[in-house]
Amino acid sequence: MSKIVRAMVMALMICAAATTGTTAATTAATTAATTAATGVSQKPPKADDVLQQAQAKAADQNKAIFLIFGASWCEACHQLDRFLSAPEVVAIFDKYFIIAKVSFGEAAGGHPDLDNPGSDDLITKYGGLPPGGGQVGLPFIAVLDAKGKLIVNSKVPGQNQAKGADANFATDPEETRLFLSILKKGAPALTDDETRKIQEALHQAATNNRAATQ
């Protein structure tokens, strides 16, 4: 968990263009192509609008909101996305959560236009950034109730976030324990069998990520 949630925006500004800028560039190119084809600028929706849509679904389905702040240059964010797309994980998350995603920190990859407007205010509201700005680890997760009240976030109290600038996916028992504790606070009804399946999926995702980098 410590590695999932602590890819530093400030620490990665230099390496983003060299190591993960391709993804950001592809996203920006896709947006530009769509604009050229349709004549309509594809601006990201406001962060508050993203949250309001999630709140409406959460209230209707009696679920919590799993709000993810991430960026196109953030490899750990893509690792989390791949984990969440695993069929066994989808089945569990769909039972308990409405997943919402907000783009934040895209300036580090050279594409500030990809940010959801107001994402800085929203991530500050949920404890990712101190008032007045600072550093935040991506992806940053905030679990909310249907009214938008914070239940728990992924910030580790007292932890020096600069140590997490390598941005790998969770691999060790402590990181897994922290991630599961977030899920259980947001979904108290999570069963032992579901917890086991998530642990296995985390392990498989970590294995796949290591294999992909070798």
N, C-alpha and C positions, 0 to 999 in steps of 0.2 A: 504493500500500500504506500509506503513512504516514497517509493520510486514512481508510482502511478501519479501521485498527487503533487509532486514537487519539481516538475520541469520548469525551471525559472524563466520567466519572460525576459528579465534583464540579462541573465546569463546566456540565453540562447540567441540573443539578437545578432551576434556576430556569426554564429554557425548556422543560423536558420537558412540563409540563402544558399550556403554551400552544401548542406546535408539534406534539408527537407524543403528547399525552395521550389523543387519541381512540382510538388503537390499544390502549393500556393499558386504557382504560375499556371498550372493546368486549370485550377478553379477560376482564376482571373481570366484566362483565355476563353473558357467556356462561357463565362458571363459576358465577355466582350462579343463573342460570336452570336450569342442569343440577342444581344442588343442590336447588333448589325443586321440580323435577319428579321427582327420584328420591329425595329425602330423604337422600342420601348426599353428604357433603362431598368435593369433588374436589380433594384435596390433591396438589400435585406430588410425584413420587417423590423420594427422597433422591438427591443428586448422585452419591454413591458407587454407588447402585444403577444409575443411568443408565450410569455408566462400566463397571460389571461386566457389564452386558448387552452393551455395545459390545465389551468384551474377549472375551467368549465368541464373538461373531460373528467378530471379527477372527482369533481363533485357529482357528476352524473353516474360515474362508475364506482364510486366509493373507494378510491385508491389514493395513494400518496404520489407526489411528484418527484421524479428523479431528474433534477436539473443539472445539466452538464455544461460547464463553460470550457470551451476549447478553441483551438486555432488550426488552420489548414497546414501550418508548418510543423505542428507538434506531433512527433511520431508516437508518443505515449497516448495521445488522443486517438490516433488511428488504431492503436493496439486495443484500447478500450472499446472502440467501435466494433472491431472484429470479434472481441469477446462477447459483446452484447448481441451480436448477430448469430451466434451459435444457436441452433434449434432448441437445445435443452435449456439454454439460458433465456431465450425469447419466451418460452412457455412459462417460466417462473416469473420473470419480470412482468409479463403481460397480466399475470394474476394479481400482482400487488401494486404496480407502478404505472404512471404515465411518464414516459421519457420525453424530456424537452431539451433542446440544445440551443445554446447561445454562443455566437462567435465573439471572441474577445482577444485582444492582443495581436491582431493581424498586422499591425504596424511593424512587428518584429520580423515578419516575412516580406515586408515591403508592400503590403496590400491593405492599408487601413480601411479602404472602402468595403472590405468584406465583413467588417465588424457589424453586428446588430447595433444600431444606434441606441445609446443608453446602457450598453452592456457594462460599462465601467461603474455606473451608479448601482446597477443591479448586483454585481459581484461584490461591491462594497457593502451593500445592504445585508447580504448573507454571509459576511465575515471573511471574504476572500482577500480583500484589500483593506488596509487601515484607512480611516478618513484622511483625505488629503493625498492619497496615493501611496505607492510603495511597490513591493514585490508580491507576486502570487504564483503559486504552482499550478501548472496545467497538465491534465485536465483538473479543474476544480469542481467538486460535486457538492450540491446542496439538496438535501431531502426535505421536502416541504409537505404540509398538509394541504387539503383542497382549498383553503383560504389563503394560501401563500405564506403561512407561518413556518419559520424554520424549525425543523425537528433535529437535524444534525447536519454538519458539513464535514468535509474531508480534511480540514486543517488539523494538524497535529499540534496540540498546545506545547509550547516551549521548545519546539524542534527548530533547529537551524536549517531553514529551507534551502540555503545555498548548497548544502551537501547533496541535494537531489537533482542537480543540474544534468545528470547523465540520462534521465528520462527513460529508463527501461521499465518494462512491465513487471508487476509484482511476482516475485519468485519464492520468497522465503515465508515460513510460518507466521512470523509477526506481521508482515505486510498483508497476508491473507486474513489474519485475525482482525486487523483493523478494518479491512474492506467488509468483512462479514458483519462486524459490529455496526457499521453504518446501515447495512441492509436490514438487520434485525430491529434496529431502532425505528426504521421507516416501515417495516413490515413485521410486527411482533408475532404474527401468525405463521411466519416462515417455519416450515417443518424441518426435522432433522434430515429427512431424505432429500429435501430441496437444498438444504445447506450443503450436504455431501455432494450433490450434483454440481453446485456452484464451485465448490472447492476443486472438484475434478476438472471442471471447465477452465478454471484459472490455471491449473497445472498444465493442461493441454495447450492453452494459449501461450503460456510462457515457453513451453517446449517448441511450439511452432515458431515463435518469434526468434528464439535462439538459432533454430535451424535456418531461418531465412537470412540471418546475418552472417552465417559462416561461409 
